Amino acid sequence: MKNPWVKYLVLRIGTFSAFLAVFLLLQFDPFYAAAIAAILALAISLIFFGKQRDAVSAAIYRARNKKNDSDTDAEDSADDQADDRADDSRS
């Protein structure tokens, strides 16, 4: 899988589903089975899925800090000029 989000989500949901299925097959109350499965899936993901979590974190960082194109730069400079004119007219 190329997208780290998809891989991480599939691993997390799969882990939760596996635990939930086991607890339901063991005749646990569904509410408690879901709660225990969620806690165990969280613990497993924190311990064993660090590489995937880092890949998702890097994807978020890249998406957040990608370079702006020339159009965005032009819009930003126009906004700055408008702000400067507004500040000058208030003085």
N, C-alpha and C positions, 0 to 999 in steps of 0.2 A: 504494500500500500504506500502510495506516495504522500498522501496527506497525513501528517502526524496527528491531527485532531481525530480523524476517523479511527486510526489505529488505537489511540488511547481510549476513546469512547467505547470501542468494541471490546477492548480488554476489560475496562471497568464494568460495563454492563454484563459481559459474559461471566466475569467473576461473581458478581452479585447474583445473577440468574442461577449459576451452578450451586452456590451456597443455598439460595432460596429453595431450589428444587430438592436438594438433599434434606433440608429441614422439613419441608412439606411431606416428603416421602416418609420421614421418621415420625409423622403425625404431630408435629409441633403446631401450636396455635398460629394461624396465619400472621397475626399482628406481631407476635414475638419472633416468628421465623423471619419476617421481613426486617425487623429491627436488628436481630443478630446477624443476618446476612449482610446488611448495610455496614455494620460495624466491622465485620470480618473482611468485607471487600475493601473498605477504606484502609484497614491495616495492611492488607496484602498489597494494595496499590502503592502505599507509602513505602513499603519495604522493597518490593520487587520491580516496580514500574518506574523507577527513577529516570532511566534513559529515555523512555517515552515521554515522561513529564517534562524533561529538559528539552526534548524536540518540540513539544507544543509551546513551551515558554519561548524558545528561539523563534518559532513561527509568529508568535504574538509580537515579539520585539521587532522582527523584520517588517511585519505589516504596519506596526505603529510608527516606525522610523524610516520608512522608505522615502527615497528622494522625491521631491516634488517636481512636476514637469514645469515647462516654461509658462504654461497658462496659469498654473497656480501661483507661480512667482509674480506674474503680472497682476493678478487679482490681489495678492498680498500687498504689493507696492501701492496699488490704487486705494486699498483700504487704509494704509498708513497715511497717504496723502490726504484723504478725506478726514481722517482723525486729526491731522495737523491743522487743517483748515478750520475744523470745528473748534479746536482748542484756541486758535488765534482769534476767532470771532467772539469767543466768550470773554477774552481779555479786554 
